[in-house]
Amino acid sequence: MDYKLLATTFLMVFLAELGDKTQLATFCLSAENGSKLSVFFGSAGALVLSSLIAVLCGAGLSKLIPVNYIKIAAGIFFIAVGAWTVYTAVKPT
């Protein structure tokens, strides 16, 4: 096992998830429901499943498309989402 890659992946995902809408939704579910364990296992299971899908898709896609192109596409996607977020936040109502 590549422990450096494990630690890097853990830190990147951990930092990316802090304060995002998934964490806030989990926070709200936990605040309004009695079973904290159910909320924990539900949110943890969802993160594990979405990570599994990402790993499988990334591994499969990298066999068809060069990794640099995947990184460029991901960067463009994040820029587009950020621009859309800014646009909708400042759009007059």
Secondary structure, 3 states (H helix, E strand, C coil): CCHHHHHHHHHHHHHHHCCCHHHHHHHHHHHHCCCHHHHHHHHHHHHHHHHHHHHHHHHHHHHHCCHHHHHHHHHHHHHHHHHHHHHHHHCCC
